[in-house]
Amino acid sequence: MANVLTAAELKRRGMVAIEEGLRAGPLHILKRNKPAAVVQERGQIYFPHSCAMDRPLPPRCARG
């Protein structure tokens, strides 16, 4: 995984960090040094099965 963003950096820099990371291709987000999500392009986020949510996303976050 060459294109990686940590949760701490995301918290510190915000969406700018994601926008800059996407310029190099899919962006892997790490939380506690473990894969948490992959942003493939603007507006498209993939959550691996290992971090499945216990409850569904709110309507504003769900895919449409």
SVG drawing of the C-alpha trace seen along z (x, -y; Angstrom):
<svg xmlns="http://www.w3.org/2000/svg" viewBox="-32 -21 36 30">
<polyline fill="none" stroke="black" stroke-width="0.4" points="0.0,0.0 1.9,-3.0 -0.9,-5.6 -1.8,-5.6 -3.4,-8.1 -3.6,-7.6 -6.6,-8.5 -4.5,-11.0 -3.4,-12.8 -7.0,-12.8 -8.2,-14.3 -5.4,-17.0 -5.6,-18.0 -9.2,-17.1 -10.6,-16.6 -7.5,-18.3 -5.5,-15.2 -8.0,-13.0 -8.1,-15.2 -4.3,-15.3 -4.0,-11.5 -6.5,-10.7 -4.2,-12.4 -2.0,-9.4 -4.8,-6.8 -6.9,-4.9 -6.2,-6.0 -6.0,-3.6 -7.0,-4.9 -5.5,-3.3 -6.9,-3.4 -4.6,-2.1 -2.3,-0.8 -5.0,1.4 -6.9,0.9 -10.1,-1.0 -11.3,-2.2 -10.3,-2.7 -11.3,-5.9 -11.3,-5.0 -12.5,-8.3 -14.3,-11.4 -17.5,-10.2 -16.7,-6.5 -15.5,-4.9 -15.1,-1.1 -15.2,0.3 -13.6,3.8 -15.7,6.5 -13.3,6.5 -14.7,3.1 -18.4,3.7 -20.7,1.4 -23.1,2.7 -25.8,0.3 -26.8,-1.0 -25.6,-4.4 -27.8,-7.4 -29.8,-8.3 -27.5,-11.2 -24.5,-8.9 -26.0,-5.9 -25.4,-5.3 -28.1,-6.5"/>
</svg>
